[in-house]
Amino acid sequence: MKMYKCPHCSEKSISIIGKATMNIKYRSKCKVCRMYYGPPYRYSALLLLFICVIFTIVYILKIESWVKVGISIVLVAIYYAFNILVMPIVKK
């Protein structure tokens, strides 16, 4: 499984699941140096704003409920994929 470097100790101690679930509300702790890390606030805020706007637009539209659920699942997948592929890890 791919591991990511901690911004404090530079050890590969952050799992792919840990990186995917990073958010600005909770700080994560490195397993090696016990220091906190997380995503930068700007990236996370813009991503959450984008997801919320799309989510609101989808639920305002008059479309089938199964389509709304499908789009919601895709939005959640985009959120986690963005965290894994693009979101940098910074010191907290």
N, C-alpha and C positions, 0 to 999 in steps of 0.2 A: 504494500500500500504506500502511496506517495506521502511523504512527510515534508513539512514546510519549516523554514528556519525561524527561530524565536528572534525578535528584534533586539533582545537584551544580550543573550548568551551565544547567539548564532548557531546553536545546536538544532538539529532537525527533530523537533519534539512536538510539532503541531500536526495533528492528523488531518486528513481531508474533511472528515466530518466536523472537527473542531473549527476548521476554516470556513466551511459552508454555513455553520450556525452562528458565526460571529455577528453581533449587533452592537449598537451604541448604548443600549440600556444596561447590558451586563458585561463586565470585564472577564476575560478568560485568564487562567493562570498557567504558566509554563510548567511542565512536569519536571524539568531539570533544575532551573534556577529559581522557581517559585515567584517570578515577577509577572506583572499583569501586562497583557497585550490586547489589542482589539483593532477594529477598523477605524479609519479616519472619519471624523464627523461629517465632513462635506460629502464624501462619497455615499455614505449610508443614508444621510438625509435626502439627497437627490434621488437615490434608488427607491427609498420608501415613498417619497412623494410621487414619483413616476408610477409605481405599482398602485398606490391608492387612487390616483386620478383615473387610471385605466380601469381599475376595479369598480369605481363609482360609475363611470360611463357605461360599462357593461351591464351593471345592474339597473341603470335607468332605462336602457333600451328595452323595447318590447320584443324580446326573443324567447325562444323556448328555454325552460329552466335547465334542461340537460346541457344546452349549449353554454349557459352561464356557468354551470359547474365545471364544464370542460375548460372554459377560458380561465376560470379561477385556478384550476390545477396547473395550467400552463404558466400562469403568472407566478405561482409559488416555485415552479421549476426554474423559471427565469431568474428569480431572486437568488436561489441557491447556486445556480450556475454562474451568475455574476460574481457572487462572493468567492467562488472557487477560482474562476478564471481571471478576474480583473482586480478585485479588491485587495489593496496592499495591507500588510499587517504592520501596525505601529505600536510604539511603547505607550502604555497608559499609566 
